[in-house]
Amino acid sequence: MKTTENTVLVTGGSSGIGLAIAKAFLASNNQVIICGRDPEKLAQANQIHPELHTVTCDITQSDEVNDLFGKIHDQFGGLNLLVNNAGILNRCEFVSDEDAFAKGEQEININLLGTLRVTKAALPLLLNEAESALVNISSIVALVPASNMGIYSATKAALHSFSRSLRHQLHNTPVRVFEVLPPFVDTEPVKHIKDKGKMAPDKVAEFLIKGLQTNQSEIIIGPAKALYIAQRLSPTQAERILQRRIAAASKA
Ligand SMILES: NC(=O)c1ccc[n+]([C@@H]2O[C@H](COP(=O)([O-])OP(=O)(O)OC[C@H]3O[C@@H](n4cnc5c(N)ncnc54)[C@H](OP(=O)(O)O)[C@@H]3O)[C@@H](O)[C@H]2O)c1
């Protein structure tokens, strides 16, 4: 997939990994649109990177998503790269947390249903292009679930499964489906995890660009690779490794 001269939408592009991805695409000569719920965060991103196009949009709201794609169609005439990045992580122990159900429902609504909503709305535009791509940002916990983020892990596992089936459905079309599986990344939602191996968001963006250029459909990043290999050899052992890391990080 080419990584220049595209029209790119990064959902959740106002902070963290999404903003790093948006910056990387700007630097490689692409038109970049970002969306998010908080207009102030979008304005801050725009102040630092005035070339960014920003649209306020909550991906859990169908009317807002339809407006977003209406604007993209009218202002840019099309879209050939969608990065489904918007997502949340709620701290939650399912057994002991009174609010576990509500927290999980919010994660499912944003991480899974929101991503499906955006994907469905984007497909007519992506299918209309000679070369286009859809990138889902999942996580290594899609493959090795983390006990203290059970529903979050389940949303990412569902996104992993959906990415694989959509890749088959789109096989004979111009739309390529990519999935990015990062390790822990140094952003706001995981600042409570004191893991020294957290990756910088800019590094994730770098891996994504390289993965697109080399048509790597599943982009497994840095330390996530070791866990990926471990879970192929022994899923139980991989879960133990992750649990030990989480336990160590919560003590640090
Ligand atoms: N950090 C990690 O360790 C890690 C590891 C693997 C995968 N990931 C994934 O990477 C993605 C980005 O996470 P991050 O760590 O960079 O977190 P972040 O800095 O909190 O970024 C999340 C972005 O999503 C937006 N967002 C949240 N809910 C939204 C909604 N309903 N509609 C539209 N935008 C929404 C946020 O903006 P508003 O709040 O203004 O809406 C923000 O721009 C997520 O999908 C996350 O699951 C993160």
The ligand as an SDF file (V2000), in Angstrom:
LIG
                    3D

 48 52  0  0  0  0  0  0  0  0999 V2000
   -1.8360    2.6100   25.0100 N   0  0  0  0  0  0  0  0  0  0  0  0
   -1.6740    1.3220   24.8430 C   0  0  0  0  0  0  0  0  0  0  0  0
   -0.9260    0.6380   25.5940 O   0  0  0  0  0  0  0  0  0  0  0  0
   -2.3550    0.6140   23.7120 C   0  0  0  0  0  0  0  0  0  0  0  0
   -1.8920   -0.6560   23.3450 C   0  0  0  0  0  0  0  0  0  0  0  0
   -2.5280   -1.3230   22.3060 C   0  0  0  0  0  0  0  0  0  0  0  0
   -3.5870   -0.7320   21.6400 C   0  0  0  0  0  0  0  0  0  0  0  0
   -4.0390    0.5000   22.0150 N   0  0  0  0  0  0  0  0  0  0  0  0
   -5.1740    1.0790   21.2910 C   0  0  0  0  0  0  0  0  0  0  0  0
   -4.7380    2.2520   20.6240 O   0  0  0  0  0  0  0  0  0  0  0  0
   -5.8510    3.1240   20.4320 C   0  0  0  0  0  0  0  0  0  0  0  0
   -5.4800    4.5300   20.9210 C   0  0  0  0  0  0  0  0  0  0  0  0
   -5.2790    4.4940   22.3170 O   0  0  0  0  0  0  0  0  0  0  0  0
   -4.2820    5.4870   23.0960 P   0  0  0  0  0  0  0  0  0  0  0  0
   -3.5430    4.6550   24.0430 O   0  0  0  0  0  0  0  0  0  0  0  0
   -3.5530    6.3390   22.1190 O   0  0  0  0  0  0  0  0  0  0  0  0
   -5.3400    6.3410   23.9270 O   0  0  0  0  0  0  0  0  0  0  0  0
   -5.7460    7.9050   23.9360 P   0  0  0  0  0  0  0  0  0  0  0  0
   -4.5430    8.7790   23.9470 O   0  0  0  0  0  0  0  0  0  0  0  0
   -6.7440    8.0410   25.0370 O   0  0  0  0  0  0  0  0  0  0  0  0
   -6.4620    8.0970   22.5470 O   0  0  0  0  0  0  0  0  0  0  0  0
   -7.7780    7.6610   22.3010 C   0  0  0  0  0  0  0  0  0  0  0  0
   -8.3700    8.5410   21.2150 C   0  0  0  0  0  0  0  0  0  0  0  0
   -9.6650    8.0440   20.9030 O   0  0  0  0  0  0  0  0  0  0  0  0
  -10.6150    9.1140   20.9820 C   0  0  0  0  0  0  0  0  0  0  0  0
  -11.9240    8.5550   21.3350 N   0  0  0  0  0  0  0  0  0  0  0  0
  -12.2750    7.8550   22.4470 C   0  0  0  0  0  0  0  0  0  0  0  0
  -13.5780    7.5380   22.4040 N   0  0  0  0  0  0  0  0  0  0  0  0
  -14.0610    8.0310   21.2370 C   0  0  0  0  0  0  0  0  0  0  0  0
  -15.3460    8.0380   20.6300 C   0  0  0  0  0  0  0  0  0  0  0  0
  -16.4150    7.4840   21.2150 N   0  0  0  0  0  0  0  0  0  0  0  0
  -15.4930    8.6480   19.4250 N   0  0  0  0  0  0  0  0  0  0  0  0
  -14.4220    9.2310   18.8170 C   0  0  0  0  0  0  0  0  0  0  0  0
  -13.1890    9.2640   19.3490 N   0  0  0  0  0  0  0  0  0  0  0  0
  -13.0140    8.6600   20.5470 C   0  0  0  0  0  0  0  0  0  0  0  0
  -10.0260   10.0600   22.0360 C   0  0  0  0  0  0  0  0  0  0  0  0
  -10.4910   11.3980   21.9230 O   0  0  0  0  0  0  0  0  0  0  0  0
  -11.7970   11.9310   22.7730 P   0  0  0  0  0  0  0  0  0  0  0  0
  -11.6150   11.4390   24.1630 O   0  0  0  0  0  0  0  0  0  0  0  0
  -11.7660   13.4020   22.6010 O   0  0  0  0  0  0  0  0  0  0  0  0
  -12.9490   11.3140   22.0850 O   0  0  0  0  0  0  0  0  0  0  0  0
   -8.5480    9.9860   21.6530 C   0  0  0  0  0  0  0  0  0  0  0  0
   -8.2860   10.8380   20.5490 O   0  0  0  0  0  0  0  0  0  0  0  0
   -7.0160    2.4890   21.1810 C   0  0  0  0  0  0  0  0  0  0  0  0
   -7.8260    1.7690   20.2830 O   0  0  0  0  0  0  0  0  0  0  0  0
   -6.3360    1.5430   22.1480 C   0  0  0  0  0  0  0  0  0  0  0  0
   -7.1580    0.4750   22.5140 O   0  0  0  0  0  0  0  0  0  0  0  0
   -3.4410    1.1890   23.0320 C   0  0  0  0  0  0  0  0  0  0  0  0
  1  2  1  0
  2  3  2  0
  2  4  1  0
  4  5  1  0
  4 48  2  0
  5  6  2  0
  6  7  1  0
  7  8  2  0
  8  9  1  0
  8 48  1  0
  9 10  1  0
  9 46  1  0
 10 11  1  0
 11 12  1  0
 11 44  1  0
 12 13  1  0
 13 14  1  0
 14 15  2  0
 14 16  1  0
 14 17  1  0
 17 18  1  0
 18 19  2  0
 18 20  1  0
 18 21  1  0
 21 22  1  0
 22 23  1  0
 23 24  1  0
 23 42  1  0
 24 25  1  0
 25 26  1  0
 25 36  1  0
 26 27  1  0
 26 35  1  0
 27 28  2  0
 28 29  1  0
 29 30  1  0
 29 35  2  0
 30 31  1  0
 30 32  2  0
 32 33  1  0
 33 34  2  0
 34 35  1  0
 36 37  1  0
 36 42  1  0
 37 38  1  0
 38 39  2  0
 38 40  1  0
 38 41  1  0
 42 43  1  0
 44 45  1  0
 44 46  1  0
 46 47  1  0
M  CHG  2   8   1  16  -1
M  END
$$$$
